[in-house]
Amino acid sequence: MTAFLKKEWMELVRTGRLWILLLLFILFGIMNPAAAKLTPWMTEIMAEQLAESGLVVNAVTVDAMTSWTQFYKNIPMALIVFVLLNSGIFTAEYQKGTLIPVVTKGLSRRRILAAKASLLLGTWTALYFLCYGITYGYNAYFWDNGIAEYPLLGALYWWLFGVWVLSWVLLFSTIAAGSTQVLFGTGAVSLAAYMLGLFPKAGTYLPVKLMDGMNLLYGNTTPGDYSVSVGTACGTAVVCMFLAVLCFDRKQL
């Protein structure tokens, strides 16, 4: 399993996926405070241009909350790119037949699954908190993170939502024959959960509530309001992994 995990890591690096994702998450981490810092300047330019038309634009005051708002707007795009680049984590192996010699030489399928899942979730965790750490550091330098309630807890909830999405990626990867099917299945589940989450009563029970970090930072909600969603996300992720093990054990390579 250690050798297979090393092989997965080398593939992640050599294919360039790691560098693309690393650059993307670092860029988003810098863009969040940068966009907030530049907002007054851009507003001032717009005000001068609109003044000629008789429109008045009031001055905009920015703080750490403005930057955190950008963080929660940008991180969904980062997750989408992450899923796109890793949707073929299993299907590429099926198409090339590279898992057959590994299995025939004695490596169990469950260890293959464990290695791939560990690398996938580990990479997501490292990149996500790198992005969060950059944003947090710049916010502390330019403004004051003290005005935000539970900034770390809000980030942990969103990270867990990402784990929930990736658990579906792993499950569909053990069933589907191509990355397109993996993306379609994961996207369909995520979209269905999002649409159901628009109903207030249903949204309380769904993992999509974990994306609502800004209300937690503003103090409009409390950590206890997310407890059911946390339980649903964790329970679903465990079930997905259990089903992934069963499906991969029966998968024809």
Secondary structure as UniProt FT lines:
FT   HELIX           2..14
FT   HELIX           17..51
FT   TURN            52..54
FT   HELIX           64..86
FT   TURN            87..90
FT   HELIX           91..96
FT   TURN            97..98
FT   HELIX           99..104
FT   TURN            105..106
FT   HELIX           109..142
FT   HELIX           145..147
FT   HELIX           151..173
FT   TURN            174..175
FT   HELIX           179..197
FT   HELIX           200..203
FT   TURN            204..205
FT   HELIX           207..211
FT   HELIX           213..218
FT   HELIX           223..226
FT   HELIX           227..249
//
